[in-house]
Amino acid sequence: MAKKTSTTKKTAARKEQATWGGRFSQGPAELMLKFSESVSFDARLAPFDIAGSKAQAKMLAHVGIITKKECNDIVRGLDAILKEIETGKFKWNIALEDVHMNIEQVLTKRVPAAAKLHTARSRNDQVATDMRLFFKDASAKIFEKLGTLMNTLLDVAARNQDVYIPGFTHLQRAQPVSVAHHLLAYVEMFSRDRERFAAVFDHANWSPLGSGAIAGTTLPIDRGFSALEMDFVDDRGNARVTRNSMDAVSDRDTFIEFASACALCGVHFSRIAEDLILWNSSEFGFVALPDTFTTGSSLMPQKKNPDSLELLRGKSARLHGNLVALVTMVKGLPLTYNRDLQEDKPPVFDSFDTVMISLDVLRETLAGASMRADRCAAAVADPLLLATDVADYLVRAGVPFREAHHVVGHLVALAEKEGVPLNTLPFEKVKKVHPKLREDWVKVFDLKTAMASRERVGMPGPKQVKKQILDWRKRLV
Ligand code: ARG
């Protein structure tokens, strides 16, 4: 303990190496560099950072702050760096902290004019720009993949329109539904997820470049020009630029909205995973999962475990954690930029990566799954699933619903007492329960008829389900 550790004394980066080194007599300690670097996770922003820098160079040339030649040299240098990054040849240096300074320093060594690139720009508006470009790209990618997943759900639904299973409330058998109707519920959820990612795209679609560190610049820049260069445009192609420099450099709403859209998507992953895990258990036996997305037990040779689904359920917890990390980080920060905000990127990247791979895994697990028609038929044959239909039968005969509900309750209790299925109660006993129960009451238990009587919008009748599938197909093209 008495011995001074080398990390606290040693300065790993020369002071001039840091872009901000002018007012310092010593560079940062190695420990500080290790603690404060972000290039280990923000290097992935390089394509966006370079797009932003090219737009910045072109704008500076457009307003006459740099020459056309200087601009061309900078743009060429940036393109070369991007190629090196893409081919893994670029050497990242943690002493240069982040993606922005790594690229700028290497560029400036090769292209002297690049010393002018940071004119009227701060890393604060630079990182905000990079991340808005990231969110547009990420949201568009998730939006598209959600569409693919929805199409797979529609394929499975279409194949299973006449496979009926018990629908559950309280995890108790409730009423019959088709597998298709059950899966279409998830199509609805994932379609709302898509709308949320479209909203994130829209909110991200404003250029913060030119906001500087906090209060813009005294130089005659053209923010609309760089916005157009980076495709921050409205439907008519007009530039969209943020309206308040302080908000632009410290706003992290889009981060939170993105993480929130991912978290809610994760809720849906988790719920469908749980449904399939239950259906796959021996107790239900409704579905057989593909070998390729299940695993065995190292001890029990008979096991085939639904690991892909359990991991989908488990990974959704990370998505929720990432959202909580972001809201907690931002909530007490004074305006404007604070270094805390560097920590905004790992949760966002993790949510993006987790959602992307989860979408693929869920789609493939579903595509390879097959419903076990015999087990579904056996479960849905339970006449109790149509007890509510008996009440509806009485309502049609003029009995008030509350009374009808009571009557059917008696019938259920009677069947239980007799130890027979509800639909096999002898009519002699049935008719004593209520005079409106006629001999044709057993017709209620015909599953096909029961399903065909549920054809209003949103119900599980086969025609309605077919229509929903067709409507979704049209919407998804
Ligand atoms: N790496 C930093 C981040 O992600 C870039 C912005 C740094 N700005 C600053 N004023 N130190 O937050």
Residues whose N, C-alpha, C, O or C-beta is under 5 A from the ligand:
A	BS01	LIG	S38 D98 R123 N124 V127 L341 Q342
